[in-house]
Amino acid sequence: MRRKGWKRRLRGGKPLLKIMKKFKKVLLIVPVFVLLCLYFLRCLCSLLAYYSKEDASLDFDYSELMKTPGIMFVETTDSMEPSALAVCSVESASLRNPDKPVYYFLKGFSGNLSHYPHVQYEAIHALSLLRNVTIFPLRPKALFWETPLSSWYEQVNPYWEKYWTHVLADACRLALLWKYGGIYLDTDIISLKSLGLQNFLCAEGYQTANNAALGFEKRHEFIWECMQDYVRNYEGRTWGYQGPALMSRVLKRWCQSDDLSQFFNLQCKGISYLSPNYFYPISYTSWESYFQHWKRSSIEPFFSQTIGAHVWNFKNVGQQKKVIAGSGTLMEYFFTQHCPVTYKLLVKRVS
């Protein structure tokens, strides 16, 4: 009797076994379907990123607008709300160089300030009121036209780039210097003194040059070689390869030497190679020193030779340290002394 009951239960369970088998098949199909959807979505995003790089024509020309070489800053994101540090960088360059035009290129800028309400975009309007500051739209396609960077820009897909805004900024500074000449500064350099240099770059360390501060006359051969190397040896997955590493390897070829430290504060074939204290007095490994309390009496002696202090903002991305009114930090001191409008508008009021 027990055996017969067992067989009846088995026969009665056949429909259930069939349902379970079908359910297993469905479970196998669902992940495949999800993966296919994700793949097509990724492809779509990739295409959108590629075709949305820029739709501006090649007719856009800065030469009529930039009749005098000046100090240039670049923002390669689409943001129209620059950080307090970026605004301070532009303001300090304007304040310390009243005789030079200061150009701020923003990729997200339409070219018309009236498109940006004053209340929401207060920082941009504050910069536009500075006598020697001009805000321009950044149009990479037009900027790279007739340079080695044009072919690279046509082929590169931002979606697959790990450091897209950084490598784009690396390329933009080279094209701007080649076409118009002047001085380029990163938006995390606070100008402490006037810039009277030409055809220069600055060492970050004993054997490493950096591209956060550059100054060259229009159509300088060194910049052309940098653009060629940028395209020929492009490696966007490695941080700094298109920036400091590029400057270092091109300068070594230019000077025909692997020992760059021997050229500190000397000229090499017409290019001045400045020692780190001019723009990088504090190394990137000690960047937090900028957000620490300093004695007023020690600040001026320490930065006596510094033209602009590079504060290594990329190191601060994770921690998001900010300038706080009344904190007594070195950054607060720089803001109060070198970009007072920014301090009042974006630091003191917020604090």
Order of alpha helices (4+ residues) and beta strands (2+ residues): alpha-alpha-beta-alpha-beta-alpha-beta-alpha-alpha-alpha-beta-beta-beta-beta-alpha-alpha-beta-beta-alpha-beta-alpha
